[in-house]
Amino acid sequence: MRSHRYIIKESLKADEVAKDLELQLDINRMSDVRILSVNAQNEILVQMQEENEEAGDVIDVFMKEYKTAEIIE
């Protein structure tokens, strides 16, 4: 299992970005991705299987405009 922590731009709310990301993954019919918003730190935690490169690519493209930093755990 691979975890990514995305720090969201201050002008945005983590829970709203998380909902939009979930919708994007649903549109692309990608499952087995867990998304959790942490509003206190304005972060989104994303967990996915390591071999799920397609979901990783979709998430990277989507988060490009919303994140200020990414931490891979």
Secondary structure, 3 states (H helix, E strand, C coil): CEEEEEEECCCCCHHHHHHHHHHHHHHCCCCCEEEEEEHHHCEEEEEECCCCHHHHHHHHHHHCCCEEEEEEC
